[in-house]
Amino acid sequence: MTDTFKAILVSRDEEKKQSVDVVQLTEADLMEGDVTVDVEATTVNYKDGLAITGKSPVVRHWPMVPGIDLVGTVSKSDSPAFSKGDKVLLNGFGVGETHWGAYAQKARLSANWLIPMPKGLTPIQAMGVGTAGYTAMLCVMALEDAGIEPSTGPIVVTGANGGVGSVAIAILSKLGYHVIASTGRPEESEFLTSLGASEIIDRKELSEPGRPMGKERWAGGVDAVGSHTLANIIAQTNYGGAVAACGLAQGFDLPMTVMPFILRGVSLLGVDSVMQPKEKRIEAWGRIAKDLDLKKLEAITTVIGFDNIIETATNIVDGKVRGRVSVDMTK
Ligand code: NDP
C-alpha cells in the first residue's frame, strides 16, 4: 500500500470560488524538486492567512498546498548539497504560492531554496521566528547597513503586536536600541514592554493623513504597515535617518512627498524576504540565533497543531493573532 500523508489543499472551481480541504496525498502527488523533506514544523504568517482565506491573490497555481515556511528532515535528495537525514529550513521562494508548500507532512523542493537548519534553534523555535521574524532581522540589518546604531537614536516599530513587529522589538532591544512601539492594541502594552519596548504609542497617531514633514522623533523605523503610517514615520524621522519598509497591513499606498528625502536626507529601505540570496539568508538566520532572546521568542510564540492551521489563518487576517504561531506538524 502507498503511504499517504495529510495536507491542506486550496482549490478553485470553474467560477473561481475558493475552497480549503484537508486531504490525504502520496509522494507521487508532490510537485517536482530535487529534495524531499519530512515536514516537522511550520508557521502561520499573514501571507498564509491571505492564501487560505483567499483575501488577496497570494496563490498563483491551483490547487495549492499553502505554507511559506518550513523546517524538516531530508528523506530523499538528488542534490549534492543535501543528504538524507539533514535538517533544513525554508522561507519563501514562492513556496505556498506557486509551488506546494509547508501545510503537508511532506514537501518536495529545490535544493537552491533550502538552507541548513540554523544552529542553536529547535524546529519550533525557528518556526516561531518564521518569515515574519526573519524579515524583522532583515529590516534590522538594513538599518545597520544604512549606518543606524543604538547611539543614533530611537527606532519606531509599527504593527508592534504582529509577527514582524514583535520580533523586531525583541531583537532591537537586545541590541541596545530605544524602541518605540506603535500599536492599535494598547491593552497589550505590558506584553510589548516585556519584549523590550521603551515607549508605546497609539497607531492612530500615525495612521491618518499627515503633514509632509513633522517634528523629528526617531532615528529610524521598522514598518510592517505601509500607507499613511509609513508616510508619517518617514516625515518624523531625524536628519540622516532610515526607515525599513516590509509590509502593507494598513495598505500598499504611500501617500507622501519627497520632502523628508531632499531636506533631511532620510532613506527609505525596501525589504523583501522572498527572493533573498542564500548567503543573506544564512547570515540573517545566524544573527537571529545570536541576537534574539529565546525566552522572549517563547513569550511571543503560540504552538499549535496541524488541525488548528485553518482557523489561525482566518484569525491572523482578522488581526486577532498576537506575536507568532509555530505549528508542530507531528501533532
Ligand atoms: P501580522 O498580522 O502578524 O501583524 C500585522 C500587524 O499590523 C498587526 O498585528 C497590527 O499590529 C498591525 N495592523 C493590522 N492592521 C492594521 C491597520 N489597518 N493599520 C495599522 N496597523 C495595522 O503580520 P506580520 O507581522 O506577519 O506581517 C506584517 C506585514 O509584513 C504584512 O503586510 C506582511 O504581508 C508583510 N510581510 C512582508 C514580508 C516581505 O518579504 N516584505 C515578509 C513578511 C511579512 P497592532 O495590533 O500592534 O497595531
Boltz pocket constraint, residues with backbone or C-beta under 6 A from the ligand:
constraints:
  - pocket:
      binder: B
      contacts: [[A, 45], [A, 46], [A, 47], [A, 131], [A, 132], [A, 135], [A, 158], [A, 159], [A, 160], [A, 161], [A, 162], [A, 163], [A, 164], [A, 165], [A, 182], [A, 183], [A, 184], [A, 185], [A, 203], [A, 207], [A, 224], [A, 225], [A, 229], [A, 245], [A, 246], [A, 247], [A, 248], [A, 249], [A, 250], [A, 271], [A, 272], [A, 273], [A, 274], [A, 316], [A, 317], [A, 319], [A, 321], [A, 323]]
      max_distance: 6.0
